[in-house]
Amino acid sequence: MITSNSSRQQQLLKLLLLSKQGLSIDELATQLDISRNATKQHLVTLEQAQLVKTDHVNLNITGGRPSRNYQLTEQGIHQFPKQYAWFSQLLLTELKEELGEDGFRAYLAKLGTKLAKSLLPAADNVDTAEKLRHLLEIMQSLGYVAEQGVEVQGASIQAYNCVYHDLANEFPELCEFDRALISTWLDKPVEQTQCMAQGDCVCIFKLQQ
């Protein structure tokens, strides 16, 4: 995270973005029109934030001191804007228009089922309680804050966040993906009794007996 001199550091990051082979301190200082020491201080801060890294040493053919090349890390590249939500919205809009509402729901359920089946070998020969534990781990790896709920009868999964909340507000059919994933993994029908996209405080998926 850039916390100080952010404008200058953003300029430095942009220079490295435009130079895939990397740049030395002297090259960066020249392009930024600041001193070598100031450039080095910015690089130290950015290295500590894991946004830049040293790639290799360039040997100066004039006999001067060797210089290190600096490049962006993957984390540094991700400092620049992404439009995942916009592109996802575009794709979902087109899919819904082409497939119709029922076809759109069926497609999302198919995706959830496919994902669950691709992971099913990890749940072979285990009981429902163990499957549920594995499922919660999978959901957490996908970004959900989820836990097993306490029900009078049976069990449930409570998710306290929606990993595509803004999209789900516009496309409530996305919940079909979650329901299909959970139902296929546990090999049990699932009823969603609460949904954050519908204004509830939590998403609850109740396992049917």
Buried (B, 14 or more C-beta within 10 A) or exposed (E): EBEEBEEBBEBBBEBBBEBEEBBBBBBBBEBBEBEEEEBEBBBEBBBEBEBBBEEEEBEEEEEEEEBBBBBBBEEBBEBEEEEEEEEBBEEBEEBBEEBEEEEBBBBBBEBBBEBBEEBEEEBEEEEBEEBBEBBBEBBEEEEBEBBBBEEEEEBBBBBEEBBBEEBBBBBEBBBBBBBBBBBBBBEBEBEBBBBBBEEEEBBBBBBEE
